Amino acid sequence: SLSSPLWPAITLFAILYIFSQSCHIAYGSFLADITHRQSRGLVIGFIGTCTGLIGSIGPSLGGYLKFQFGPLSPFWAGLIFSLITSILLIKIKE
């Protein structure tokens, strides 16, 4: 009910969920636009495989970093990987 103190958080979660699903649809459309028709299935399958592998390895790697180097180390590792990825994306020509 609207008298619940959690309704703002639930509303925010719903809005963020809708936004994330819209981004997912746009991402699929973007992949379809930038790949050739002959290799589209291969590219989308490869990206899906990489996403799944990273999603399964990530929690283990984060736990290892936390217990070996402290609770902030997974976030520092994420920052470093994000910076490297950003630099590589900037260098890629369209």
Secondary structure by P-SEA (a helix, b strand, c coil): cccccaaaaaaaaaaaaaaaaaaaaaaaaaaaaaccccaaaaaaaaaaaaaaaaaaaaaaaaaaaaaccccaaaaaaaaaaaaaaaaaaaaccc
